């Protein structure tokens, strides 16, 4: 199963909150790095890596780097509200 397809909350249940987050992050690419994740959430590097490593934000590892679908970041934020 693809990591992107596992972000089904957004795909199955679009609403105003999802649209608001997506419009907030529209300047970011569809797949982001941990450094970009830090900017998006306004958190430190350590916390960004913890979120990814604990699978709180779904990601895929490519070599030594994590690739995080923007939809999964929004899904994480929706789960926090």
HTML snippet that shows the backbone in 3Dmol.js (N, CA, C, O; Angstrom):
<script src="https://3Dmol.org/build/3Dmol-min.js"></script>
<div id="view" style="width:600px;height:400px;position:relative"></div>
<script>
const pdb = `
ATOM      1  N   UNK A   1       0.841  -1.185   0.000  1.00  0.00           N
ATOM      2  CA  UNK A   1       0.000   0.000   0.000  1.00  0.00           C
ATOM      3  C   UNK A   1       0.880   1.239   0.000  1.00  0.00           C
ATOM      4  O   UNK A   1       1.833   1.333   0.773  1.00  0.00           O
ATOM      5  N   UNK A   2       0.569   2.156  -0.840  1.00  0.00           N
ATOM      6  CA  UNK A   2       1.304   3.405  -0.926  1.00  0.00           C
ATOM      7  C   UNK A   2       1.023   4.282   0.284  1.00  0.00           C
ATOM      8  O   UNK A   2      -0.099   4.311   0.791  1.00  0.00           O
ATOM      9  N   UNK A   3       2.038   4.993   0.744  1.00  0.00           N
ATOM     10  CA  UNK A   3       1.860   5.893   1.887  1.00  0.00           C
ATOM     11  C   UNK A   3       0.875   7.005   1.557  1.00  0.00           C
ATOM     12  O   UNK A   3       0.103   7.435   2.414  1.00  0.00           O
ATOM     13  N   UNK A   4       0.904   7.463   0.323  1.00  0.00           N
ATOM     14  CA  UNK A   4       0.002   8.543  -0.060  1.00  0.00           C
ATOM     15  C   UNK A   4      -1.440   8.063  -0.031  1.00  0.00           C
ATOM     16  O   UNK A   4      -2.326   8.794   0.412  1.00  0.00           O
ATOM     17  N   UNK A   5      -1.684   6.855  -0.493  1.00  0.00           N
ATOM     18  CA  UNK A   5      -3.060   6.353  -0.480  1.00  0.00           C
ATOM     19  C   UNK A   5      -3.541   6.072   0.930  1.00  0.00           C
ATOM     20  O   UNK A   5      -4.745   5.944   1.151  1.00  0.00           O
ATOM     21  N   UNK A   6      -2.628   5.973   1.895  1.00  0.00           N
ATOM     22  CA  UNK A   6      -3.043   5.744   3.272  1.00  0.00           C
ATOM     23  C   UNK A   6      -3.551   7.013   3.936  1.00  0.00           C
ATOM     24  O   UNK A   6      -4.101   6.954   5.035  1.00  0.00           O
ATOM     25  N   UNK A   7      -3.380   8.143   3.297  1.00  0.00           N
ATOM     26  CA  UNK A   7      -3.921   9.405   3.812  1.00  0.00           C
ATOM     27  C   UNK A   7      -5.352   9.558   3.311  1.00  0.00           C
ATOM     28  O   UNK A   7      -5.678  10.520   2.615  1.00  0.00           O
ATOM     29  N   UNK A   8      -6.194   8.608   3.670  1.00  0.00           N
ATOM     30  CA  UNK A   8      -7.536   8.533   3.115  1.00  0.00           C
ATOM     31  C   UNK A   8      -8.524   9.474   3.770  1.00  0.00           C
ATOM     32  O   UNK A   8      -9.559   9.773   3.175  1.00  0.00           O
ATOM     33  N   UNK A   9      -8.250   9.945   4.955  1.00  0.00           N
ATOM     34  CA  UNK A   9      -9.172  10.841   5.635  1.00  0.00           C
ATOM     35  C   UNK A   9      -9.505  12.039   4.766  1.00  0.00           C
ATOM     36  O   UNK A   9     -10.660  12.457   4.682  1.00  0.00           O
ATOM     37  N   UNK A  10      -8.509  12.574   4.137  1.00  0.00           N
ATOM     38  CA  UNK A  10      -8.694  13.754   3.304  1.00  0.00           C
ATOM     39  C   UNK A  10      -9.430  13.399   2.013  1.00  0.00           C
ATOM     40  O   UNK A  10     -10.310  14.138   1.570  1.00  0.00           O
ATOM     41  N   UNK A  11      -9.071  12.278   1.418  1.00  0.00           N
ATOM     42  CA  UNK A  11      -9.668  11.898   0.151  1.00  0.00           C
ATOM     43  C   UNK A  11     -11.135  11.501   0.312  1.00  0.00           C
ATOM     44  O   UNK A  11     -11.943  11.761  -0.579  1.00  0.00           O
ATOM     45  N   UNK A  12     -11.486  10.878   1.429  1.00  0.00           N
ATOM     46  CA  UNK A  12     -12.844  10.391   1.639  1.00  0.00           C
ATOM     47  C   UNK A  12     -13.768  11.427   2.243  1.00  0.00           C
ATOM     48  O   UNK A  12     -14.986  11.309   2.109  1.00  0.00           O
ATOM     49  N   UNK A  13     -13.223  12.447   2.912  1.00  0.00           N
ATOM     50  CA  UNK A  13     -14.056  13.366   3.660  1.00  0.00           C
ATOM     51  C   UNK A  13     -13.603  14.819   3.482  1.00  0.00           C
ATOM     52  O   UNK A  13     -13.147  15.449   4.436  1.00  0.00           O
ATOM     53  N   UNK A  14     -13.727  15.347   2.261  1.00  0.00           N
ATOM     54  CA  UNK A  14     -13.327  16.745   2.088  1.00  0.00           C
ATOM     55  C   UNK A  14     -14.323  17.678   2.783  1.00  0.00           C
ATOM     56  O   UNK A  14     -15.534  17.481   2.683  1.00  0.00           O
ATOM     57  N   UNK A  15     -13.825  18.670   3.470  1.00  0.00           N
ATOM     58  CA  UNK A  15     -14.692  19.660   4.107  1.00  0.00           C
ATOM     59  C   UNK A  15     -13.959  20.991   4.170  1.00  0.00           C
ATOM     60  O   UNK A  15     -12.864  21.131   3.626  1.00  0.00           O
ATOM     61  N   UNK A  16     -14.562  21.961   4.831  1.00  0.00           N
ATOM     62  CA  UNK A  16     -13.967  23.301   4.873  1.00  0.00           C
ATOM     63  C   UNK A  16     -12.627  23.326   5.589  1.00  0.00           C
ATOM     64  O   UNK A  16     -11.718  24.047   5.179  1.00  0.00           O
ATOM     65  N   UNK A  17     -12.497  22.544   6.655  1.00  0.00           N
ATOM     66  CA  UNK A  17     -11.244  22.538   7.403  1.00  0.00           C
ATOM     67  C   UNK A  17     -10.108  22.008   6.531  1.00  0.00           C
ATOM     68  O   UNK A  17      -9.003  22.552   6.544  1.00  0.00           O
ATOM     69  N   UNK A  18     -10.383  20.947   5.777  1.00  0.00           N
ATOM     70  CA  UNK A  18      -9.367  20.391   4.875  1.00  0.00           C
ATOM     71  C   UNK A  18      -8.989  21.434   3.833  1.00  0.00           C
ATOM     72  O   UNK A  18      -7.809  21.656   3.562  1.00  0.00           O
ATOM     73  N   UNK A  19      -9.988  22.064   3.259  1.00  0.00           N
ATOM     74  CA  UNK A  19      -9.725  23.083   2.246  1.00  0.00           C
ATOM     75  C   UNK A  19      -8.919  24.246   2.823  1.00  0.00           C
ATOM     76  O   UNK A  19      -8.057  24.805   2.145  1.00  0.00           O
ATOM     77  N   UNK A  20      -9.200  24.605   4.070  1.00  0.00           N
ATOM     78  CA  UNK A  20      -8.462  25.700   4.709  1.00  0.00           C
ATOM     79  C   UNK A  20      -6.992  25.342   4.874  1.00  0.00           C
ATOM     80  O   UNK A  20      -6.115  26.154   4.579  1.00  0.00           O
ATOM     81  N   UNK A  21      -6.723  24.125   5.345  1.00  0.00           N
ATOM     82  CA  UNK A  21      -5.329  23.703   5.500  1.00  0.00           C
ATOM     83  C   UNK A  21      -4.630  23.616   4.148  1.00  0.00           C
ATOM     84  O   UNK A  21      -3.487  24.051   4.011  1.00  0.00           O
ATOM     85  N   UNK A  22      -5.304  23.061   3.161  1.00  0.00           N
ATOM     86  CA  UNK A  22      -4.679  22.929   1.850  1.00  0.00           C
ATOM     87  C   UNK A  22      -4.398  24.298   1.235  1.00  0.00           C
ATOM     88  O   UNK A  22      -3.381  24.475   0.564  1.00  0.00           O
ATOM     89  N   UNK A  23      -5.273  25.253   1.452  1.00  0.00           N
ATOM     90  CA  UNK A  23      -5.008  26.587   0.915  1.00  0.00           C
ATOM     91  C   UNK A  23      -3.884  27.273   1.683  1.00  0.00           C
ATOM     92  O   UNK A  23      -3.139  28.068   1.110  1.00  0.00           O
ATOM     93  N   UNK A  24      -3.756  26.971   2.976  1.00  0.00           N
ATOM     94  CA  UNK A  24      -2.657  27.522   3.763  1.00  0.00           C
ATOM     95  C   UNK A  24      -1.315  27.007   3.263  1.00  0.00           C
ATOM     96  O   UNK A  24      -0.328  27.741   3.234  1.00  0.00           O
ATOM     97  N   UNK A  25      -1.290  25.745   2.873  1.00  0.00           N
ATOM     98  CA  UNK A  25      -0.046  25.104   2.437  1.00  0.00           C
ATOM     99  C   UNK A  25       0.099  25.058   0.919  1.00  0.00           C
ATOM    100  O   UNK A  25       0.906  24.276   0.416  1.00  0.00           O
ATOM    101  N   UNK A  26      -0.650  25.863   0.173  1.00  0.00           N
ATOM    102  CA  UNK A  26      -0.628  25.750  -1.285  1.00  0.00           C
ATOM    103  C   UNK A  26       0.721  26.111  -1.900  1.00  0.00           C
ATOM    104  O   UNK A  26       1.013  25.690  -3.019  1.00  0.00           O
ATOM    105  N   UNK A  27       1.542  26.876  -1.200  1.00  0.00           N
ATOM    106  CA  UNK A  27       2.844  27.243  -1.749  1.00  0.00           C
ATOM    107  C   UNK A  27       3.882  26.139  -1.580  1.00  0.00           C
ATOM    108  O   UNK A  27       4.959  26.203  -2.173  1.00  0.00           O
ATOM    109  N   UNK A  28       3.567  25.132  -0.779  1.00  0.00           N
ATOM    110  CA  UNK A  28       4.495  24.022  -0.554  1.00  0.00           C
ATOM    111  C   UNK A  28       4.283  22.941  -1.609  1.00  0.00           C
ATOM    112  O   UNK A  28       3.176  22.784  -2.123  1.00  0.00           O
ATOM    113  N   UNK A  29       5.340  22.194  -1.934  1.00  0.00           N
ATOM    114  CA  UNK A  29       5.184  21.101  -2.907  1.00  0.00           C
ATOM    115  C   UNK A  29       4.324  19.974  -2.331  1.00  0.00           C
ATOM    116  O   UNK A  29       4.076  19.929  -1.126  1.00  0.00           O
ATOM    117  N   UNK A  30       3.876  19.071  -3.193  1.00  0.00           N
ATOM    118  CA  UNK A  30       3.012  17.967  -2.766  1.00  0.00           C
ATOM    119  C   UNK A  30       3.733  16.983  -1.851  1.00  0.00           C
ATOM    120  O   UNK A  30       3.101  16.331  -1.020  1.00  0.00           O
ATOM    121  N   UNK A  31       5.039  16.874  -1.998  1.00  0.00           N
ATOM    122  CA  UNK A  31       5.853  16.010  -1.140  1.00  0.00           C
ATOM    123  C   UNK A  31       6.938  16.877  -0.533  1.00  0.00           C
ATOM    124  O   UNK A  31       7.673  17.556  -1.249  1.00  0.00           O
ATOM    125  N   UNK A  32       7.038  16.853   0.804  1.00  0.00           N
ATOM    126  CA  UNK A  32       7.973  17.745   1.492  1.00  0.00           C
ATOM    127  C   UNK A  32       9.030  16.952   2.253  1.00  0.00           C
ATOM    128  O   UNK A  32       8.881  15.753   2.487  1.00  0.00           O
ATOM    129  N   UNK A  33      10.085  17.638   2.628  1.00  0.00           N
ATOM    130  CA  UNK A  33      11.158  17.063   3.442  1.00  0.00           C
ATOM    131  C   UNK A  33      10.887  17.374   4.909  1.00  0.00           C
ATOM    132  O   UNK A  33       9.940  18.090   5.237  1.00  0.00           O
ATOM    133  N   UNK A  34      11.715  16.837   5.774  1.00  0.00           N
ATOM    134  CA  UNK A  34      11.577  17.118   7.203  1.00  0.00           C
ATOM    135  C   UNK A  34      11.828  18.600   7.469  1.00  0.00           C
ATOM    136  O   UNK A  34      11.158  19.200   8.310  1.00  0.00           O
ATOM    137  N   UNK A  35      12.773  19.185   6.772  1.00  0.00           N
ATOM    138  CA  UNK A  35      13.055  20.614   6.942  1.00  0.00           C
ATOM    139  C   UNK A  35      11.831  21.455   6.574  1.00  0.00           C
ATOM    140  O   UNK A  35      11.505  22.413   7.275  1.00  0.00           O
ATOM    141  N   UNK A  36      11.166  21.108   5.497  1.00  0.00           N
ATOM    142  CA  UNK A  36       9.961  21.830   5.095  1.00  0.00           C
ATOM    143  C   UNK A  36       8.830  21.572   6.080  1.00  0.00           C
ATOM    144  O   UNK A  36       8.037  22.470   6.364  1.00  0.00           O
ATOM    145  N   UNK A  37       8.749  20.356   6.602  1.00  0.00           N
ATOM    146  CA  UNK A  37       7.749  20.031   7.620  1.00  0.00           C
ATOM    147  C   UNK A  37       7.921  20.935   8.838  1.00  0.00           C
ATOM    148  O   UNK A  37       6.938  21.399   9.415  1.00  0.00           O
ATOM    149  N   UNK A  38       9.165  21.182   9.223  1.00  0.00           N
ATOM    150  CA  UNK A  38       9.448  22.090  10.335  1.00  0.00           C
ATOM    151  C   UNK A  38       8.850  23.466  10.068  1.00  0.00           C
ATOM    152  O   UNK A  38       8.217  24.053  10.946  1.00  0.00           O
ATOM    153  N   UNK A  39       9.048  23.972   8.875  1.00  0.00           N
ATOM    154  CA  UNK A  39       8.516  25.283   8.511  1.00  0.00           C
ATOM    155  C   UNK A  39       6.992  25.285   8.521  1.00  0.00           C
ATOM    156  O   UNK A  39       6.366  26.223   9.015  1.00  0.00           O
ATOM    157  N   UNK A  40       6.410  24.237   7.979  1.00  0.00           N
ATOM    158  CA  UNK A  40       4.948  24.161   7.889  1.00  0.00           C
ATOM    159  C   UNK A  40       4.299  24.178   9.273  1.00  0.00           C
ATOM    160  O   UNK A  40       3.287  24.848   9.481  1.00  0.00           O
ATOM    161  N   UNK A  41       4.882  23.444  10.210  1.00  0.00           N
ATOM    162  CA  UNK A  41       4.283  23.304  11.534  1.00  0.00           C
ATOM    163  C   UNK A  41       4.877  24.252  12.564  1.00  0.00           C
ATOM    164  O   UNK A  41       4.335  24.397  13.660  1.00  0.00           O
ATOM    165  N   UNK A  42       5.984  24.897  12.222  1.00  0.00           N
ATOM    166  CA  UNK A  42       6.625  25.811  13.166  1.00  0.00           C
ATOM    167  C   UNK A  42       7.204  25.083  14.366  1.00  0.00           C
ATOM    168  O   UNK A  42       7.066  25.529  15.505  1.00  0.00           O
ATOM    169  N   UNK A  43       7.857  23.952  14.097  1.00  0.00           N
ATOM    170  CA  UNK A  43       8.431  23.137  15.169  1.00  0.00           C
ATOM    171  C   UNK A  43       9.926  22.963  14.936  1.00  0.00           C
ATOM    172  O   UNK A  43      10.442  23.269  13.860  1.00  0.00           O
ATOM    173  N   UNK A  44      10.616  22.463  15.966  1.00  0.00           N
ATOM    174  CA  UNK A  44      12.054  22.252  15.845  1.00  0.00           C
ATOM    175  C   UNK A  44      12.335  20.941  15.097  1.00  0.00           C
ATOM    176  O   UNK A  44      11.444  20.119  14.884  1.00  0.00           O
ATOM    177  N   UNK A  45      13.590  20.781  14.711  1.00  0.00           N
ATOM    178  CA  UNK A  45      14.012  19.610  13.941  1.00  0.00           C
ATOM    179  C   UNK A  45      13.766  18.313  14.701  1.00  0.00           C
ATOM    180  O   UNK A  45      13.303  17.331  14.121  1.00  0.00           O
ATOM    181  N   UNK A  46      14.068  18.304  15.982  1.00  0.00           N
ATOM    182  CA  UNK A  46      13.897  17.103  16.802  1.00  0.00           C
ATOM    183  C   UNK A  46      12.432  16.658  16.809  1.00  0.00           C
ATOM    184  O   UNK A  46      12.143  15.475  16.627  1.00  0.00           O
ATOM    185  N   UNK A  47      11.516  17.595  17.016  1.00  0.00           N
ATOM    186  CA  UNK A  47      10.096  17.251  17.049  1.00  0.00           C
ATOM    187  C   UNK A  47       9.593  16.780  15.687  1.00  0.00           C
ATOM    188  O   UNK A  47       8.750  15.886  15.613  1.00  0.00           O
ATOM    189  N   UNK A  48      10.104  17.375  14.611  1.00  0.00           N
ATOM    190  CA  UNK A  48       9.709  16.955  13.270  1.00  0.00           C
ATOM    191  C   UNK A  48      10.127  15.504  13.021  1.00  0.00           C
ATOM    192  O   UNK A  48       9.339  14.706  12.513  1.00  0.00           O
ATOM    193  N   UNK A  49      11.364  15.167  13.379  1.00  0.00           N
ATOM    194  CA  UNK A  49      11.821  13.787  13.206  1.00  0.00           C
ATOM    195  C   UNK A  49      11.036  12.821  14.092  1.00  0.00           C
ATOM    196  O   UNK A  49      10.754  11.697  13.675  1.00  0.00           O
ATOM    197  N   UNK A  50      10.684  13.235  15.294  1.00  0.00           N
ATOM    198  CA  UNK A  50       9.896  12.367  16.174  1.00  0.00           C
ATOM    199  C   UNK A  50       8.532  12.063  15.568  1.00  0.00           C
ATOM    200  O   UNK A  50       8.085  10.917  15.597  1.00  0.00           O
ATOM    201  N   UNK A  51       7.872  13.068  15.024  1.00  0.00           N
ATOM    202  CA  UNK A  51       6.567  12.852  14.405  1.00  0.00           C
ATOM    203  C   UNK A  51       6.647  11.851  13.265  1.00  0.00           C
ATOM    204  O   UNK A  51       5.768  11.002  13.115  1.00  0.00           O
ATOM    205  N   UNK A  52       7.691  11.948  12.468  1.00  0.00           N
ATOM    206  CA  UNK A  52       7.860  11.060  11.322  1.00  0.00           C
ATOM    207  C   UNK A  52       8.274   9.656  11.785  1.00  0.00           C
ATOM    208  O   UNK A  52       7.719   8.665  11.310  1.00  0.00           O
ATOM    209  N   UNK A  53       9.225   9.563  12.690  1.00  0.00           N
ATOM    210  CA  UNK A  53       9.717   8.266  13.138  1.00  0.00           C
ATOM    211  C   UNK A  53       8.691   7.492  13.944  1.00  0.00           C
ATOM    212  O   UNK A  53       8.685   6.261  13.916  1.00  0.00           O
ATOM    213  N   UNK A  54       7.823   8.190  14.662  1.00  0.00           N
ATOM    214  CA  UNK A  54       6.768   7.528  15.435  1.00  0.00           C
ATOM    215  C   UNK A  54       5.521   7.290  14.593  1.00  0.00           C
ATOM    216  O   UNK A  54       4.495   6.846  15.109  1.00  0.00           O
ATOM    217  N   UNK A  55       5.605   7.581  13.313  1.00  0.00           N
ATOM    218  CA  UNK A  55       4.527   7.379  12.347  1.00  0.00           C
ATOM    219  C   UNK A  55       3.266   8.179  12.687  1.00  0.00           C
ATOM    220  O   UNK A  55       2.161   7.785  12.314  1.00  0.00           O
ATOM    221  N   UNK A  56       3.426   9.283  13.384  1.00  0.00           N
ATOM    222  CA  UNK A  56       2.293  10.174  13.636  1.00  0.00           C
ATOM    223  C   UNK A  56       1.972  10.951  12.373  1.00  0.00           C
ATOM    224  O   UNK A  56       0.816  11.290  12.120  1.00  0.00           O
ATOM    225  N   UNK A  57       2.997  11.233  11.583  1.00  0.00           N
ATOM    226  CA  UNK A  57       2.822  11.768  10.239  1.00  0.00           C
ATOM    227  C   UNK A  57       3.416  10.724   9.305  1.00  0.00           C
ATOM    228  O   UNK A  57       4.600  10.399   9.392  1.00  0.00           O
ATOM    229  N   UNK A  58       2.597  10.212   8.427  1.00  0.00           N
ATOM    230  CA  UNK A  58       3.056   9.144   7.529  1.00  0.00           C
ATOM    231  C   UNK A  58       4.072   9.672   6.536  1.00  0.00           C
ATOM    232  O   UNK A  58       3.964  10.796   6.045  1.00  0.00           O
ATOM    233  N   UNK A  59       5.047   8.850   6.255  1.00  0.00           N
ATOM    234  CA  UNK A  59       6.112   9.252   5.342  1.00  0.00           C
ATOM    235  C   UNK A  59       6.710   8.022   4.695  1.00  0.00           C
ATOM    236  O   UNK A  59       6.388   6.889   5.052  1.00  0.00           O
ATOM    237  N   UNK A  60       7.581   8.264   3.743  1.00  0.00           N
ATOM    238  CA  UNK A  60       8.332   7.208   3.081  1.00  0.00           C
ATOM    239  C   UNK A  60       9.796   7.573   3.161  1.00  0.00           C
ATOM    240  O   UNK A  60      10.167   8.734   2.985  1.00  0.00           O
ATOM    241  N   UNK A  61      10.610   6.602   3.421  1.00  0.00           N
ATOM    242  CA  UNK A  61      12.041   6.858   3.485  1.00  0.00           C
ATOM    243  C   UNK A  61      12.661   6.548   2.125  1.00  0.00           C
ATOM    244  O   UNK A  61      12.478   5.460   1.578  1.00  0.00           O
ATOM    245  N   UNK A  62      13.386   7.505   1.596  1.00  0.00           N
ATOM    246  CA  UNK A  62      14.090   7.357   0.327  1.00  0.00           C
ATOM    247  C   UNK A  62      15.557   7.587   0.617  1.00  0.00           C
ATOM    248  O   UNK A  62      15.998   8.719   0.818  1.00  0.00           O
ATOM    249  N   UNK A  63      16.309   6.493   0.636  1.00  0.00           N
ATOM    250  CA  UNK A  63      17.707   6.593   1.029  1.00  0.00           C
ATOM    251  C   UNK A  63      17.791   7.004   2.484  1.00  0.00           C
ATOM    252  O   UNK A  63      17.261   6.317   3.358  1.00  0.00           O
ATOM    253  N   UNK A  64      18.450   8.117   2.751  1.00  0.00           N
ATOM    254  CA  UNK A  64      18.578   8.619   4.123  1.00  0.00           C
ATOM    255  C   UNK A  64      17.556   9.698   4.450  1.00  0.00           C
ATOM    256  O   UNK A  64      17.550  10.236   5.557  1.00  0.00           O
ATOM    257  N   UNK A  65      16.697  10.014   3.495  1.00  0.00           N
ATOM    258  CA  UNK A  65      15.754  11.122   3.666  1.00  0.00           C
ATOM    259  C   UNK A  65      14.317  10.633   3.785  1.00  0.00           C
ATOM    260  O   UNK A  65      13.946   9.603   3.222  1.00  0.00           O
ATOM    261  N   UNK A  66      13.523  11.382   4.520  1.00  0.00           N
ATOM    262  CA  UNK A  66      12.092  11.119   4.616  1.00  0.00           C
ATOM    263  C   UNK A  66      11.372  12.006   3.609  1.00  0.00           C
ATOM    264  O   UNK A  66      11.698  13.183   3.458  1.00  0.00           O
ATOM    265  N   UNK A  67      10.393  11.432   2.924  1.00  0.00           N
ATOM    266  CA  UNK A  67       9.530  12.178   2.014  1.00  0.00           C
ATOM    267  C   UNK A  67       8.124  12.108   2.589  1.00  0.00           C
ATOM    268  O   UNK A  67       7.604  11.022   2.843  1.00  0.00           O
ATOM    269  N   UNK A  68       7.512  13.264   2.790  1.00  0.00           N
ATOM    270  CA  UNK A  68       6.239  13.362   3.486  1.00  0.00           C
ATOM    271  C   UNK A  68       5.206  13.991   2.557  1.00  0.00           C
ATOM    272  O   UNK A  68       5.365  15.141   2.149  1.00  0.00           O
ATOM    273  N   UNK A  69       4.149  13.252   2.216  1.00  0.00           N
ATOM    274  CA  UNK A  69       3.089  13.852   1.402  1.00  0.00           C
ATOM    275  C   UNK A  69       2.393  14.977   2.166  1.00  0.00           C
ATOM    276  O   UNK A  69       2.088  14.838   3.351  1.00  0.00           O
ATOM    277  N   UNK A  70       2.150  16.072   1.490  1.00  0.00           N
ATOM    278  CA  UNK A  70       1.494  17.217   2.113  1.00  0.00           C
ATOM    279  C   UNK A  70       0.124  16.826   2.657  1.00  0.00           C
ATOM    280  O   UNK A  70      -0.304  17.350   3.686  1.00  0.00           O
ATOM    281  N   UNK A  71      -0.562  15.918   1.984  1.00  0.00           N
ATOM    282  CA  UNK A  71      -1.867  15.458   2.455  1.00  0.00           C
ATOM    283  C   UNK A  71      -1.767  14.794   3.825  1.00  0.00           C
ATOM    284  O   UNK A  71      -2.682  14.914   4.640  1.00  0.00           O
ATOM    285  N   UNK A  72      -0.674  14.101   4.081  1.00  0.00           N
ATOM    286  CA  UNK A  72      -0.498  13.437   5.377  1.00  0.00           C
ATOM    287  C   UNK A  72      -0.222  14.448   6.485  1.00  0.00           C
ATOM    288  O   UNK A  72      -0.572  14.209   7.640  1.00  0.00           O
ATOM    289  N   UNK A  73       0.392  15.556   6.152  1.00  0.00           N
ATOM    290  CA  UNK A  73       0.594  16.622   7.145  1.00  0.00           C
ATOM    291  C   UNK A  73      -0.764  17.213   7.525  1.00  0.00           C
ATOM    292  O   UNK A  73      -1.042  17.443   8.702  1.00  0.00           O
ATOM    293  N   UNK A  74      -1.601  17.455   6.523  1.00  0.00           N
ATOM    294  CA  UNK A  74      -2.935  17.980   6.796  1.00  0.00           C
ATOM    295  C   UNK A  74      -3.751  16.971   7.597  1.00  0.00           C
ATOM    296  O   UNK A  74      -4.481  17.346   8.515  1.00  0.00           O
ATOM    297  N   UNK A  75      -3.628  15.705   7.253  1.00  0.00           N
ATOM    298  CA  UNK A  75      -4.330  14.656   8.005  1.00  0.00           C
ATOM    299  C   UNK A  75      -3.911  14.658   9.472  1.00  0.00           C
ATOM    300  O   UNK A  75      -4.752  14.516  10.360  1.00  0.00           O
ATOM    301  N   UNK A  76      -2.637  14.816   9.722  1.00  0.00           N
ATOM    302  CA  UNK A  76      -2.142  14.895  11.096  1.00  0.00           C
ATOM    303  C   UNK A  76      -2.754  16.092  11.819  1.00  0.00           C
ATOM    304  O   UNK A  76      -3.178  15.965  12.968  1.00  0.00           O
ATOM    305  N   UNK A  77      -2.804  17.227  11.178  1.00  0.00           N
ATOM    306  CA  UNK A  77      -3.368  18.416  11.798  1.00  0.00           C
ATOM    307  C   UNK A  77      -4.856  18.250  12.082  1.00  0.00           C
ATOM    308  O   UNK A  77      -5.344  18.717  13.111  1.00  0.00           O
ATOM    309  N   UNK A  78      -5.571  17.599  11.196  1.00  0.00           N
ATOM    310  CA  UNK A  78      -7.000  17.357  11.429  1.00  0.00           C
ATOM    311  C   UNK A  78      -7.224  16.442  12.610  1.00  0.00           C
ATOM    312  O   UNK A  78      -8.210  16.591  13.332  1.00  0.00           O
ATOM    313  N   UNK A  79      -6.329  15.502  12.818  1.00  0.00           N
ATOM    314  CA  UNK A  79      -6.442  14.593  13.951  1.00  0.00           C
ATOM    315  C   UNK A  79      -6.133  15.281  15.274  1.00  0.00           C
ATOM    316  O   UNK A  79      -6.549  14.802  16.330  1.00  0.00           O
ATOM    317  N   UNK A  80      -5.410  16.397  15.232  1.00  0.00           N
ATOM    318  CA  UNK A  80      -5.034  17.117  16.429  1.00  0.00           C
ATOM    319  C   UNK A  80      -6.133  18.066  16.912  1.00  0.00           C
ATOM    320  O   UNK A  80      -6.134  18.479  18.072  1.00  0.00           O
ATOM    321  N   UNK A  81      -7.047  18.403  16.043  1.00  0.00           N
ATOM    322  CA  UNK A  81      -8.089  19.390  16.381  1.00  0.00           C
ATOM    323  C   UNK A  81      -9.183  18.750  17.203  1.00  0.00           C
ATOM    324  O   UNK A  81     -10.143  19.420  17.582  1.00  0.00           O
TER     325      UNK A  81
END
`;
const viewer = $3Dmol.createViewer("view");
viewer.addModel(pdb, "pdb");
viewer.setStyle({}, {cartoon: {color: "spectrum"}});
viewer.zoomTo();
viewer.render();
</script>
